[in-house]
Amino acid sequence: MPTAQRLINILWPSFIAAGVATAVFFTLFDPMELHVLGHHVEVARTAAYSIGFFGFWLLGALSSGLTCFFQRSSAEVNRCPLPAVERPAGCPKREDPSASC
């Protein structure tokens, strides 16, 4: 799968999830009354909404990225990045039969 398509598959669903999570979170909690580690958060509402959105987006992107990472097949994981003729001597998948041990 091309890199651009993988990025779209990771970032688009996490963007949608971040929007929903931000709406739900800030419906339940007022940004002016938030406390982090016992300290009152002193930011404007729009800054709190923005920070919350990007935080939720990051969490969603990490989750989607891990899902894509773990969906790889064994052939993708074990594929040799070198062309057959450039593989080291002794490699069983090298095209040159005289080069094997």
C-alpha angles and dihedrals in degrees: 000000000000118000094242091054091048090052091050090048089053104038102039099057090041090052091053091046091049091053092051093043092049092050093048095043096048092043087061100035130044111224090218091062099047120126123193117195090343095308124111113245109236106197134116118266094250091050090051090049091049094047090047093049094050091045091052090044091053092050091048092047091051090050094047091044092053090048091054091045093053093045092068115117123237089251090058093047095047097040113126112234092211124087113249095255093051096052116115122266111274095032107136091218096053113118095221105085093194091059096066122097 
